[in-house]
């Protein structure tokens, strides 16, 4: 170990403990840079996700609005159809009543004619 320290002192002219401290400082700076990079990446991803979430929320609101419009139109059409069906039933009822009345008149007419002969 002493040989290693002496070798370091001989190689660059600085004492070994200073050289080790410099290496630690370099590693610390690299770690700080990596941490800063990771923070920036995290921030960028977070901002991107916020934008995507807002876009998705806007899309959802548009779809909900379209769905409400479709439901309203369907309800209106359903009411129109129900009204048409009620009118049709009303007129069919009147028509059948008229046909029944007409048939009764025919029967009465035939009976009247038969009574005359």
PyMOL commands that set and color helices and strands:
alter all, ss='L'
color gray80, all
select helices_A, chain A and resi 2-12+16-116
alter helices_A, ss='H'
color red, helices_A
deselect
rebuild
show_as cartoon
